[in-house]
């Protein structure tokens, strides 16, 4: 599994926990704001899991600019490669 796919899986898993839905309802095209109505605290909760799992620092504002789970996963994968 590529790093981007692994990160996407973590984002989907955490979002499913936060919103109490089945992981199968989410995918790379799931949008944070339009689909989830995500608030700042939701982003922080997702970022915390990713930072812990991948031992990186994720700038909040850059992460928040990503519209979909897929965009966020690609962004974090790029941080992991640095």
GIPE-V677448 format. One record per pair of residues at least 12 apart in sequence whose C-alpha atoms are under 10 Angstrom apart, sorted by the first residue. I is the first residue (numbers start at 1). GAP is how many residues later the second one is. If there is no record, write none. Layout:
I/GAP + I/GAP
This chain:
2/75 + 3/51 + 3/70 + 3/71 + 3/73 + 3/74 + 3/75 + 3/77 + 3/78 + 4/66 + 4/67 + 4/68 + 4/69 + 4/70 + 4/71 + 4/72 + 4/73 + 4/74 + 4/76 + 5/23 + 5/65 + 5/68 + 5/69 + 5/72 + 6/67 + 6/71 + 7/43 + 7/46 + 7/47 + 7/62 + 7/63 + 7/65 + 7/66 + 7/67 + 7/68 + 7/69 + 7/70 + 8/18 + 8/19 + 8/20 + 8/42 + 8/61 + 8/62 + 8/63 + 8/64 + 8/65 + 8/66 + 8/68 + 8/69 + 9/14 + 9/17 + 9/18 + 9/19 + 9/60 + 9/61 + 9/64 + 10/36 + 10/39 + 10/40 + 10/43 + 10/63 + 11/12 + 11/15 + 11/16 + 11/17 + 11/32 + 11/34 + 11/35 + 11/36 + 11/38 + 11/39 + 11/58 + 11/59 + 11/61 + 11/62 + 12/12 + 12/13 + 12/14 + 12/15 + 12/16 + 12/18 + 12/34 + 12/57 + 12/58 + 12/61 + 13/13 + 13/33 + 14/28 + 14/31 + 14/32 + 14/33 + 14/35 + 14/36 + 15/17 + 15/21 + 15/23 + 15/27 + 15/28 + 15/30 + 15/31 + 15/54 + 18/24 + 18/27 + 18/28 + 19/17 + 19/19 + 19/23 + 26/43 + 27/41 + 27/42 + 27/43 + 28/40 + 28/41 + 28/42 + 28/43 + 28/44 + 28/45 + 28/46 + 29/38 + 29/39 + 29/40 + 29/41 + 29/42 + 30/37 + 30/38 + 30/39 + 30/40 + 30/41 + 31/35 + 31/36 + 31/37 + 31/38 + 31/39 + 31/40 + 32/32 + 32/33 + 32/34 + 32/35 + 32/36 + 32/37 + 32/40 + 33/31 + 33/33 + 33/34 + 33/35 + 34/33 + 34/34 + 35/33 + 38/26 + 39/25 + 40/20 + 40/21 + 40/24 + 43/17 + 43/18 + 43/20 + 43/21 + 44/14 + 44/16 + 44/19 + 44/20 + 46/17 + 47/12 + 47/13 + 47/16 + 47/17 + 47/29 + 50/23 + 50/26 + 51/25 + 54/22 + 54/23 + 54/25 + 54/26 + 55/25 + 56/20 + 56/23 + 56/24 + 56/26 + 57/19 + 57/22 + 57/23 + 58/17 + 58/18 + 58/21 + 58/22 + 59/17 + 59/20 + 62/13 + 62/14 + 63/12 + 63/13
